Every structure is written in structure tokens, then in C-alpha cells.
Amino acid sequence: MAGVFEQSGSARNGGLKVIVVGGGIAGLSIAAALGETASVTLLEREGHLGYHTSGRSAALFSETYGNELVRALSVASRPAFVEGGFFEHKRGALHFGAPGDDTGIDALASAQQQLVPSVRRLTAEQVEELVPVIARVTTCGGVFEPDAMDIDTGKMLQAAAAATKAAGGRIVTGAEVLEISRHAGGLRVETNAGTFETDIVVNASGAWADVVAARAGLSPLGLSPKRRTAFLFDAPAGMDIRSWPLVVDLRESFYFKPDAGRLIGSLADETDSPPCDAYPEDLDVAIAVDRIEQSTALRIGRPSTPWAGLRTFSPDRSPVAGFDPRLPGFFWLAGQGGYGFQVSLALSRFSAALLSGVSIPQDMVDLGVTAGMLSPDRFLAPSKYQP
Ligand SMILES: Cc1cc2nc3c(=O)[nH]c(=O)nc-3n(C[C@H](O)[C@H](O)[C@H](O)COP(=O)(O)OP(=O)(O)OC[C@H]3O[C@@H](n4cnc5c(N)ncnc54)[C@H](O)[C@@H]3O)c2cc1C
């Protein structure tokens, strides 16, 4: 399993000490990708791994989701998802339009087909056949991505933790990073569980990435945590929902998807939030229920188990992966937004290459990914480059 995370062309550099801050998919996947090329210690504030956003996702992999760079990172992640056995089910993803939305649906279909040739434009009848709770008279048809996949996110987190430990890495939970300072050519990391000395700190602290940077004396990059709410509800009586895709309306104002015999619903909200243990707002659940019921024959009744998580975006909605020019040894791995799982296996390979001083993996170069596109430099004024 460790091979899934390993970077290609890795330099053996076991003497390099790396502290990873954050035990979500970002921190765990980079810790695993470094493998034996560094001496890795992962520090997580909470009592267990994956407590925050990584434990709250909708677990979908879609190659048409996100901006161009996000999509390239997702495409580059796909082979490792297959190799690691992290795809759970071929789910598919359907965008559908209301009557009169034909122009928007046609435009979406042609844009998505250019990226993913298997994407198909569906008629209203085909939409109804695929998802019978959408009546043909209430839709102009849709755009279907057949190869979108359900991800086994729990398996990914566990596999990355196991690979980290198998390579000799350490994972310390209940360890909050309080201060990062320069020390003897490297960095000193103060936590509530002791002090660590290291060559490199990887800031993979999700919604707290700007907070952790401030604890290293750095001004923020402008990352924005945004709350997204989801809940579960029962499938319509007697209806087999197992083959339904993820269904989202053209304007992305709600979505629903099958999950272990029930359905996940969401408002697809992006509400600004400070970094925190996010909780769902009743109103967001109520609005999502109303939108789903208005657009489909689903009758949700009492939604259950609502939850919320923070999707953290950089100012250009692409992830940030690279060294901060203001503090030698401080590396950002943040801003994964709503795509943190689907990009993780490429983004961690890319980051491990930068951390080990080897070339960016060729498959990502071929997809047009450059270090500059992901670098924190793009959010820093030139005057701030001086350490
Ligand atoms: C409702 C919802 C649906 C989503 N659906 C999808 C989807 O379908 N597909 C997809 O790919 N992505 C999806 N996402 C996004 C994905 O879940 C995130 O991009 C990803 O989990 C972010 O991972 P992370 O490791 O950066 O953050 P986190 O999982 O939040 O991990 C960061 C960790 O850092 C720790 N930390 C913070 N500060 C400190 C400190 N000072 N010291 C020590 N530790 C610290 C935190 O405790 C936390 O555990 C969804 C998100 C939500 C909320």
C-alpha cells in the first residue's frame, strides 16, 4: 500500500527531518508520500485523525469538478486511487437543468466533454430513466459524467497512516502546534505535547493554515474556510437508489447522492466561517430540503444526522503547495477547498518531490501543472518575499 503514496524518482534523504501539522487527508497523504525519504513526525491537535473536514466529506471523485488546475490534479490522482483500491463504487455525476435551461446545459455539456470525453448530454427522458424522481416535464435534460466515483475516505486515511508508520514515521495526536520559530539552521516547533526540532514544517492544518502560519510569525495568505452542510434522509419507499448518480442542479444550489442505502443531501453552501469545529445550521438544512423537494418528487420528511465541515479555499480557488519564501523550511499544503480527497494523491506526490528536491512528476508536467501555479508566492507581494 505504501507504494500508492510514494513519489516517483524519490531521493533517499532519511536525514531530513519533517514535521507535518495536521492529521487530515492533506497531512496524512504527504506524510505517507515522504515515506522513508525523510524522518517524519505528524502532529494532530485532536485526539484522533480525520476529526475535522476529512471526516465530513461527500466522498466523490469527479474529473469535471473544480478549476483547470484542480481537474489536472484529480486526473493525475486517478491511477493511484485505482492502485490503492480507494474507489468504492462507480457512482456517476448528473447535472440537470429546469425547463428553459437548455442553453446552460448544452454549454456545460460541451465544456465537460472537452475535459472528459465520456461525458454525455442526456435528454429529459434519459434523465428520468436514470433518476426517476426527476420527472421529464420538470427538466430540460442534463449532463452525465459516468466515471465519477465514490471514494472510500476512511480507507484512504487509514492506509496513509499505516504507510507513514511502516516507513518509520511517527504520528502524535493531542499535539497542538503553538509556536514555530527559527532554531540552529532549522525550525523549533512548540506544542502542548512537547518541543520538536526539525528542518521542515509542512503546514497541512486545513481551515487553520493561516492561523498556524501566524504562529510562525507569518502574515496570512488569505485562505477562506467556508462551511458546507449535509444531512441524511431515507430513500423513497420501494425504490432502488443504488444505481443513482450524484445529482446536482445546474446552478449547484443543492445536491443529493446515495450513501449506504440512504441519501446524502446538501445545500452546496459556501458560508464564510472562522476556523472552528463546524456545526450545521437548521436553516441551511431546511433550505436544502425545500430546494430538493421543489425540483424532484423526493419527500424528505425528517432529515437526520446533519453535519457541517469547512472547505478552505485560497483566493484563486487552487490549492497552495510550496515553500514560503519568508521563512526557510516552512512549506504550505493548504487550500484544497471541496476537492481535498480527489486531488490528494497527486498533490502529495507533487509536494513530496518539492520537499525532497527532485523534479515534479512527469505525468503532472504533461498535464500542465507547474510549481508556480501552486506556489504561495502568488499571494505574496514582492516586498514580502524578503525573509
Ligand atoms: C460537506 C463536505 C463535502 C465534501 N465533499 C468532498 C468530495 O466529495 N470530494 C473531495 O475530494 N473533497 C470533498 N470535500 C473537501 C475535503 O473534505 C477537504 O478538502 C479535505 O478534507 C481537507 O483536508 P485537510 O487535511 O486539508 O483538512 P482537515 O481534514 O480539516 O485536517 C486539518 C487538521 O489540522 C489540524 N490542526 C489545525 N491546527 C492545528 C495545530 N495548530 N496543531 C496541530 N494540528 C492542527 C486539525 O485539527 C485538523 O485535523 C468536502 C468537504 C465537506 C465539508
PDBQT file of the ligand as one rigid body, heavy atoms in Angstrom, charges set to zero:
ROOT
HETATM    1  C1  LIG A 401     -19.656  18.623   3.229  1.00  0.00    +0.000 C 
HETATM    2  C2  LIG A 401     -18.338  18.429   2.509  1.00  0.00    +0.000 A 
HETATM    3  C3  LIG A 401     -18.279  17.671   1.354  1.00  0.00    +0.000 A 
HETATM    4  C4  LIG A 401     -17.062  17.440   0.708  1.00  0.00    +0.000 A 
HETATM    5  N1  LIG A 401     -17.044  16.620  -0.368  1.00  0.00    +0.000 NA
HETATM    6  C5  LIG A 401     -15.859  16.314  -0.960  1.00  0.00    +0.000 A 
HETATM    7  C6  LIG A 401     -15.820  15.394  -2.036  1.00  0.00    +0.000 A 
HETATM    8  O1  LIG A 401     -16.848  14.834  -2.430  1.00  0.00    +0.000 OA
HETATM    9  N2  LIG A 401     -14.609  15.112  -2.611  1.00  0.00    +0.000 N 
HETATM   10  C7  LIG A 401     -13.437  15.704  -2.172  1.00  0.00    +0.000 A 
HETATM   11  O2  LIG A 401     -12.366  15.433  -2.719  1.00  0.00    +0.000 OA
HETATM   12  N3  LIG A 401     -13.460  16.602  -1.148  1.00  0.00    +0.000 NA
HETATM   13  C8  LIG A 401     -14.632  16.912  -0.532  1.00  0.00    +0.000 A 
HETATM   14  N4  LIG A 401     -14.665  17.798   0.498  1.00  0.00    +0.000 N 
HETATM   15  C9  LIG A 401     -13.429  18.534   0.826  1.00  0.00    +0.000 C 
HETATM   16  C10 LIG A 401     -12.435  17.693   1.602  1.00  0.00    +0.000 C 
HETATM   17  O3  LIG A 401     -13.112  17.022   2.651  1.00  0.00    +0.000 OA
HETATM   18  C11 LIG A 401     -11.339  18.626   2.140  1.00  0.00    +0.000 C 
HETATM   19  O4  LIG A 401     -10.733  19.319   1.053  1.00  0.00    +0.000 OA
HETATM   20  C12 LIG A 401     -10.244  17.877   2.892  1.00  0.00    +0.000 C 
HETATM   21  O5  LIG A 401     -10.792  17.011   3.847  1.00  0.00    +0.000 OA
HETATM   22  C13 LIG A 401      -9.290  18.858   3.572  1.00  0.00    +0.000 C 
HETATM   23  O6  LIG A 401      -8.315  18.092   4.245  1.00  0.00    +0.000 OA
HETATM   24  P1  LIG A 401      -7.251  18.773   5.179  1.00  0.00    +0.000 P 
HETATM   25  O7  LIG A 401      -6.349  17.692   5.649  1.00  0.00    +0.000 OA
HETATM   26  O8  LIG A 401      -6.651  19.945   4.487  1.00  0.00    +0.000 OA
HETATM   27  O9  LIG A 401      -8.082  19.402   6.409  1.00  0.00    +0.000 OA
HETATM   28  P2  LIG A 401      -8.627  18.716   7.735  1.00  0.00    +0.000 P 
HETATM   29  O10 LIG A 401      -9.204  17.386   7.482  1.00  0.00    +0.000 OA
HETATM   30  O11 LIG A 401      -9.506  19.712   8.408  1.00  0.00    +0.000 OA
HETATM   31  O12 LIG A 401      -7.304  18.491   8.589  1.00  0.00    +0.000 OA
HETATM   32  C14 LIG A 401      -6.579  19.555   9.163  1.00  0.00    +0.000 C 
HETATM   33  C15 LIG A 401      -6.153  19.106  10.545  1.00  0.00    +0.000 C 
HETATM   34  O13 LIG A 401      -5.227  20.063  11.092  1.00  0.00    +0.000 OA
HETATM   35  C16 LIG A 401      -5.398  20.046  12.483  1.00  0.00    +0.000 C 
HETATM   36  N5  LIG A 401      -4.826  21.248  13.066  1.00  0.00    +0.000 N 
HETATM   37  C17 LIG A 401      -5.231  22.531  12.896  1.00  0.00    +0.000 A 
HETATM   38  N6  LIG A 401      -4.462  23.368  13.603  1.00  0.00    +0.000 NA
HETATM   39  C18 LIG A 401      -3.543  22.600  14.228  1.00  0.00    +0.000 A 
HETATM   40  C19 LIG A 401      -2.463  22.908  15.105  1.00  0.00    +0.000 A 
HETATM   41  N7  LIG A 401      -2.179  24.170  15.477  1.00  0.00    +0.000 N 
HETATM   42  N8  LIG A 401      -1.704  21.884  15.580  1.00  0.00    +0.000 NA
HETATM   43  C20 LIG A 401      -1.965  20.581  15.222  1.00  0.00    +0.000 A 
HETATM   44  N9  LIG A 401      -2.980  20.260  14.382  1.00  0.00    +0.000 NA
HETATM   45  C21 LIG A 401      -3.755  21.267  13.892  1.00  0.00    +0.000 A 
HETATM   46  C22 LIG A 401      -6.904  19.977  12.650  1.00  0.00    +0.000 C 
HETATM   47  O14 LIG A 401      -7.275  19.500  13.934  1.00  0.00    +0.000 OA
HETATM   48  C23 LIG A 401      -7.321  19.037  11.522  1.00  0.00    +0.000 C 
HETATM   49  O15 LIG A 401      -7.483  17.693  11.960  1.00  0.00    +0.000 OA
HETATM   50  C24 LIG A 401     -15.862  18.035   1.194  1.00  0.00    +0.000 A 
HETATM   51  C25 LIG A 401     -15.915  18.815   2.346  1.00  0.00    +0.000 A 
HETATM   52  C26 LIG A 401     -17.135  18.995   3.016  1.00  0.00    +0.000 A 
HETATM   53  C27 LIG A 401     -17.147  19.804   4.279  1.00  0.00    +0.000 C 
ENDROOT
TORSDOF 0
